[in-house]
Amino acid sequence: MNLSITGRHLDITPAIRQYVTEKLARVARHFDNVIDTQVILSIEPLKHTADITMRLRGKDIHCEAADENLYAAIDLLADKIDRQVLKYKSKIQDHAHEPVKRQEVPAIE
């Protein structure tokens, strides 16, 4: 998984980079077909936001979370993206194993 972390009005410190990487490792445990991940962290007065765009095979997932604390925003973001990835994974597994419906042909007597 390629991970890109960008900061708006913020310098990305090694501690922030490590924290984001650890939080997104949970998503990688659940679903390993992640192509690319882009995280954008931004700081505004009294509002810290974290955006993520995750490219999967056949779908792009986008989430956004905001909080007064940057680490809390990252936690919320990790929870949201994890739920969406699990939902996507269950959808593709359900469709892949859906039995073929056959039409009943009436017998001719």
N, C-alpha and C positions, 0 to 999 in steps of 0.2 A: 504494500500500500504506500503510495507516494503521499506524503503529508507536507503541506505548505501552510505556514503560519505567518500571517501578516498583521501588522499593527497600524491603526490609524490614531494619530496623536499619542502614540505609545511606542516605547522601545521594548522589543520582545527580549526579556532576560532569559538566561538559561533555566531559571527556576520556573518561569511561566511556560517555557517550551516543554520542560520535563512534565509539568503538571498536565498540560493538554495531551501530551503523548500517552501518559498513564491512563487518563480518563478515556481516551479513544481506543486504547488497547482492549477494552471490554467489548467494543463493537467488533473488533477484529476476531475476538474469540467466538462470537456468535455467528459471524458471517465473513468468510474469507475471500469472497469474490469482489472486493472493493478495488476499483481501478485507481481512483485519485480522490484526495480529500483536500479541501481548501478551507482554512479557518481564518476568519478576520475578527480581530479583537479591536474594539474602539472604546475610547473614553470621552465622555461628555460630562459637563457639570451635573453631579448627582445621579448619573446614569452610566453604567458600564454595560456594553452590549457585546455579545459573542454571536457570530454568524458562522454557519458551516454549510458547505455544498459538497455532497459526497456523490461521486459518480460510480454507479453500479452498472452491471451489464444490462442495458435496456432501460435504465431509469436514472434520473438525477434526483437526489433528495436534498432539500434545503430546509434548514431550521434556524431560528433566531431566538435568543434568550437575553433578557436584560435584568439587571439587579443593581443595587447600590455598591456591591462588592464584586470585583472582577472574578475572583475565584468562585463565588456563588453563581455567577452568570455562566461560568464554564461548567459547573456541576449541573445546572439546569439544562444546558445545551447537550451535555453528554447523555442525560436521561432521555431527552426528547429524541435525539438521533438514534439512540438504542431502541426505543419503542418503535420508531418508524422502520428501522432496518429489520427488526423481528417481524413486524407486520408484513413487510415486503417479502421476507423469506418464507413466511407461512403461505402467502398467496402463490408464490411460484411453485412451492412444493405441492399445494393442493391441486393446482392446475396440471402439474406434471403427472400426477398419479390418479387423475380423475378417470373412472372407468368409462369405456365407450358405451354409449347408449344405443341399443339396437332396437329397431322397430319390429314389432310383432306383425307377422304376415298371417292373415287369416287362412286357415286350411280350406282348400276347395274340395267339396264333396260331391 
